[in-house]
Amino acid sequence: MKLSQIRSRTIALFMLTASIVIYGADYFIAGNLRDVYLGFLGNFAFLPIYVLFVTLMIERVLREREREALRQKLNMVIGVFFSEVGTALISDCFSFIREPDELSRRVRFTTKWTRKDFAQVRDFLLRHEIQLDSFKGDLISLKSFLLEKKGFMLGLLENPNLLEHDEFTDLLWAVFHLIEELEARSSLTGLPKTDLEHLSGDIKRAYNHLLREWVVYMEHLQRDYPYLFSLAVRTNPLDPEARVEIL
């Protein structure tokens, strides 16, 4: 017999014995078997309500625990993505932005940021799509980096937890599409203007997804892992004044 089964039977026997003892004490104190019987019947009538209430409460607690465990697993996967790919990709694509100063100014995170600060940046990114031009940056370098990380990102897609995070999944698909577009071209030099405009749209799609997820991830770090957030602030790829050394 398993140890858990032994424990369950022991607890059940203890509870039954305690109930008998309490009802016996009630009988010896009151001296009226009818009152004890009516009390028992009344309690028994409410037993289904007790069971329902306890079951619902336990189920709610278990759901909350499962949701929190899933959130932690997702954040771990997202953290690995930004460590291996995301942060470097944010930096590499920055050179493609038409007006980089506005974005750089808004995402200069500090350890004193509040929820309001993060909400303002998220709102800005939702209302203003960052415009990028493929002819401004180094497409060859971008292609080389993404092809190098393609295997890693394929491994991320095998994680079943990502099915619960639509936004991050959309980000991965946008980046994969960009990889396929770049990989399909044998040469990235001398491309016609129309093709460069098409690539600009692909980079913009991936980059806007990336920025929105990055801000959400940074807020998560500040809330749950302040020491990791401190490092992320000091290595912010969009802050020209960021320094990893603490002065």
N, C-alpha and C positions, 0 to 999 in steps of 0.2 A: 504494500500500500504506500502511495506517495505521501511525502511529508505534508503537502498542502491539504490532502484529504484527511489526514489525521488531525490536523489543526482545525479544519472545518467541523469535523465531528465533535471534537473537544469543545469548541465554542458553542455548538448547537446544544450539547448536553449540559453545558454550564448555564446557558440561557434558560433551558427548560427547568433545570433544578432551581434556579433563582426564582422563576415564576411560581413554581409550586411552593417554595418556602414563603414567598411574599403573600400568596393567597392563604396559606396555612396560618400565617401570623395574623392576617386580616380576620380570619374565622375565630381564632382564639381571643382576639381583642374585642371584636364586635359580638361574637357569640351567636350570630344569626346567619345560618347557611343560605337563607333566601336572599339576603342583601349581597352576600358574596357572589351568589349565582347571577343575580341581576347585573352586578358590576362587571362580572366576567362577560355576560352576554352583550352588554353595552360596548365594552372594549372590543369584543370580537366583531361587532357590527361596523365599527370604525376601522378595523384592520385593513380592508381593501384600500381605504383612503390613505392610511399611513403608508402602505406599500407603494401606492401610486406616487405619493408625494416624494418619498425617499428615492424611488426609482428615477423620477424625473430630475431630481437634484443631482443624483450621482451621474446620470447620463449627461447632464449639462456640464458638470465638472470634467468628466472624461473627454467630452467634445472640446472643451476649452484647452485641456492639456494636449490633445492631439493637434489642434490648430496651432498652438504655440510651438510644439515640437516640429511641425511642418514648416512653420515660419522660420525657425532657426536653421533647419536644413536648407531651405531655399536661400536664405541670406548667406549661408556658408558657400553654396555653389556660386552665387552672384559675386561674393567676395573673391573667390578663386578666379572667376572670369575677369574681374577688373585688375587683379594682380598680374595675370598672365597676358591679357589682351586689352581690356577696356581702357585702362589709363594710358597706355602707350598709343592706342588708336585715337583717343581724344587729342593727344599731343600731335600725332602725325597729320590728322585731318584739319588741325587748326589753321594750317597754312592755306587751305582751300577757301576759308571764310572770306566773304566779300567785305564785311565790316566787323572785324574781330574785336575792336575796342569795347563795344557795348557788352558783348558776352563776357569778355575778360573782367570787366568791372563788376558785373553782377554775380559772378561765381567765385569771388575772392573770399572763401570761407574763413571764418575765425572760430576759435574755441568758445567765443561768447555768443555765437549765433543762437537764436531762439526758433521755436516752431514757426513764428510769423515770418522770419527771414527766409526759411526754407520754402514756406508756402508762397511767398512772393516770387521766388525764383521759379518754382514749378508753374505758377500762373503765367509768368513771362514766357516760359518755353512752350506752354500750351497755346498761347495766343500769338506768338511770333516764331514762325519757322525760320531757323538759321539758314541763310542762303549761302551756297557754296558754288565755286567755279572750278571745274576739273583742270583748267589750264593754268591755275595759279600755283598749284602745288606739284609735288613730285609723285606722279602716278606710278612710275617704275618702282620707287621705294615702297609705296603703299602696297602694291601688288606683291612684292617680295615678302613683306612682313605678314600679310594676310595668308599667303600660301604656306608660310612657315607655321602659322598657328591653326591651319585648317584641321589638322588631325585632332588637336586639342579640343576645338569647338565641336567636332563630330562626337567626341566623347561626352561632352556636356549634354548633347541632345539625347543620349541614351539614359540620362537620369530621369526616372519616372516622376520625380517631384516637380519637375519643370512644367508638367501638364497642369499644375495648379496655379501657374503664374503666366497669364496670357501676355502681359506687357513684355516680360523678359524673353518669352518665346518669340514674340514678334521682332524683338531686337536681334535675336540670333538669326532668324530667317532673313532679315534685311541685310545683315552682314554677309550671310552666305550668298545671297543674290549678288551682292557687290563683288564677292570673290569670284563667282562664276562669270560675271561680266568681264572682269579684268583678265581672268584666266583664258577666256575664249578668244582674246585678241593676242595674236602672236607678237605684235609690236604695239607699243603705246606711243610711239613717236609718229608725227606727221598725220595724226588722225584728223578727219574733217570736222568742221565746226559743229555740224549736227550731231556727230557721234560724241564729241566732247560735252555737248549739252545733255545728251542722254546719260552719260556717266556722271555729270553734275547732279542730275536727279537721283541717281542711285546712291551717290555719296551723301547727299542731303538727307535722304530717307533714313539711311543707317545712322548718320550722325545725330539727327534729332532724336531718334529712339535712344541712342546711346547717352545723350546728355540728360534726358528725362530720367532714365534709370540710374544714372550716376548720382543725381541730386537725391533721389530716394535712398540710394545706398549710403550716401554720406550722412543723411539724417539718421539712418539706422545706426551707423557707427557712433555718432555723437551721443545717441540715446543709450545704447547698450555697451559700447566699447570705446570709452573716451580716449584711452591710450592709442588705439588704432586711428581714431579720428584725428588726434594730434599729429600723427605721422602723415596722414592723408592731407591735412592742411599744409604741412611743411613741404609736401611734394606735389602740390597742386599743379598740374601741367598747364593750366590756363592763367596762372598767376605769375607774372614775370618777377615779382618781388619775393616769391616763395623760396625759402632756404631750409634745407633739411637740418642744418645745425641750429641748435637753440642758443640764441644770443641773450 
